[in-house]
């Protein structure tokens, strides 16, 4: 498997069950492959006190511009305003890629 190393992040706050988690994980992986990325690790934040999100931030800080793939921006809400978190990460050379693009309005 080739491609630029990337990290993934999923918050269980926005996932209903283990089956949906599996689908989301597969979607992140497929998105990464399509964009020539290799997910080296996917952090999954369980319900309760946040821990995985801080491990993710530590990994991002140790890397040099490693991209982050998330299902939607909502998954970054544990850290504050998701759009502001995305912008801050981008300013720190970490591209934030959203695997599930919202549907466009038809009317």
N, C-alpha and C positions, 0 to 999 in steps of 0.2 A: 504494500500500500504506500503510495507516495503522496506528496502534497505538503503544504505548509502546516506545521503543528498548530492546533487550535484547542481551546477548551470549550466545554459546554456547561450550561447551568439550567436546572429545572427546579422550580419551587413547587412542592406538593400542595401549596395553598391553592394552586390553580389546576390541580389534577384530581379527578374523582376517585380513581382506584388503580390497582397495579396493572390492569390491562391497558388503561389509558396511558399510564406511565411508559409502558413498553412501546406503544404506538408513537408517543412523543419522542422517545429516545431514538427509535428507528428513523423518524422524520428528521431529527437533528443530524443523524449520521448521513442520511441521503442528501440533505442540503449541503453538508460539508463536502462530501465527495463531488457533488455537482460543481462546487466552487473551488475545487482543487485544494481542499483542506483535509487534514487528518485529525480527527478528534482524539487527542491523547488521553483525555479524562473528561468525564461528565460528572459534575458535582450535582448532587440531589439534596435539596434542602427539605428535611422532614418538617412536619408540623411541630410547633413548640419553639423553645429558644433557638435562635439562629446559630448555627455552627459552620455548616458547609459553605455559606456565603463568605465567611471570613477566611476559610481555607482557600476558596477561589481567589479572593482578593490578594492573599499572600502569594499564590502561584502567579497571578498576573504581575505583581510587583517584582517578582524574581525573574520574570521573562522580559524579553526585549520586544515589545510590540505584538505579543501573541494575540490573535483574534479570539473573540468570544462569540459563541453561537447560542442564542436563546430562542425558545419557542415564540415568545412575544415579549415586548418590553415590560409587560406587567410582572414578569418573573424577577425583575430587578427592584421591585417595590420595597423589599425588605431593607434596602439601603437608603430609601428616600424617594424623591420624585424620579420615576424611571427615565424620563427624557433627560433630566439633568445628570443622572448617573451615566447614561449613554454618552452624553456630551463630554463629561469629565473623563471617561475612559478614552474617548476618541482624542481628546487633547493630550492624553498620556500615551498616545501612539497605539492604543488597542482598539481595533475596529470592532464594533458590535454588529453582528449579523443576525437578522430576525428570520427564522425559518418559516414561520407561518405569516404570510402577508395577509392583511385584512382584505376582505372582499370589497370591490369598488361599488359605489352607489350606482344604481341603474336608473334612478329617477331624480 
